[in-house]
Amino acid sequence: MIKQLKRVELPEDLCWWFHPDFNSIDPMLDNNEERGYTPEEWEQLQVNGNIDISIDTSVDLEEIDSNANGEWKGYTPTPPIPEHFLIASFDTERWDYAVLWWAKERLPVSVQQSLKEVS
């Protein structure tokens, strides 16, 4: 298991892309059910990668894939803040927008504790 999920170079086509190390942090990897994460699994995913994940659903799929052919070649999403890096990008069958998962490295626990003491 990895201790820190890191930024990677993005492929040319981001349609249904996941970070190459995603499976090593995913608590649902061996789960064959088609369902979303429970709150506990979602937190475990973030703990496993030492990241905080933000979900962006503000991108209109028509802007990326106007032909609806499942290719996002040339699409380069902009992170919400410079510290974020992309770990997943996909569309859904029910919605007409892209889903982007942005990650930010968590501060080490010792730094988090120091910040709490200061505030």
N, C-alpha and C positions, 0 to 999 in steps of 0.2 A: 504494500500500500504506500502511496506517495504521501508526503507530509505537507506539500504546498503545490497547489495547482498554479502553473505559471502561464503567462502570455505565450502564444505560439503564432507563427505566420499563418495567415488565413488562406484557404484555397481560393481558386478563381471562381468556383461555383459554391455558394453558401446554402443552397437549398437542401434542407434536411442534413445539416452538418452539425457534428458534435466534436468538442475538443478531443484530440487523440487520447488523452488520459482520462476521459470522462468515466469509462467503465471501471477504472480502478477506484473511483470514489462513490459510485452509485450504489446505494443500499438496496435498490430494487433490481439489480442486475440479474439475479437468479429467479425473479418473480415473473411468472408467465401470465399474470393477470393484466388486462388492459384497463388501467385506472390511474388516477393521479397519485401523487405522493401524499401520504398522511402528514400531518404537521411534524410528527417525530421523524419520519423518513426525510422530509425536506431539511430539517435541522441537521440530521446526521450527514446528509449529502454535503452540506456546507462545512460541517466540522471535519469531515474526511478530507476535504480539499483545502481546509484552512482559508475559506473564502466567505464573503457575503454576496448573495446573488440578488440582482435586481431584474425584474421582468419588464420588458418593453413591448407593448402591443400597439404602439402609436403609428407604426409604419403601414401604410396602405399597400396591400399586396399588388394592386394594379400598378403601382409605381415601380415595382421590382420586376414583376412577371406579367407584363401587359398581354402577352399571348397565352397565358395560362398553360405554359408547356413544362413547368417544373424546373426551369433553369433560372438561376439568379446570377449568371455570369456578369462580371463587371460591377456588381453591387457592393459597395463598401459602406457599411453602416458607421455612423459616428457615435462613439461612446458618450454616455450622459456626462461623464467627467473623465479627464485624462487618465485617472488611475484605473478605470474599468477596462476589462478586456473581454472579448466575446468567447463564450464557452458553448453556445448552442444557438442555432437559427433554423426555424422551420415554419411551415404554414399549417393550417388546420383544415379539415374537411368542412367544418361548420362555419368558419369565419372568413372574412375577406381581408385579413391583415396578417402580417408577419409576426412571429413571436421570436424575440431576441432575448437570450439570457446573458446578462452582463455580470461579470464577477469582479470583485475587488479583494485583494489580499487582506486578510484580517491581521490586525496588529498582534504581536506576541502577547501572551497573557500578562507577562510582567509589565509591558508598556501600557496595556489596558488598565491594570491595577494602579499604576503610577498616575495615569490621567484621572482616574476616579478620585484618588487622594488629593489631587490638585484642585478639582472642581468642587 
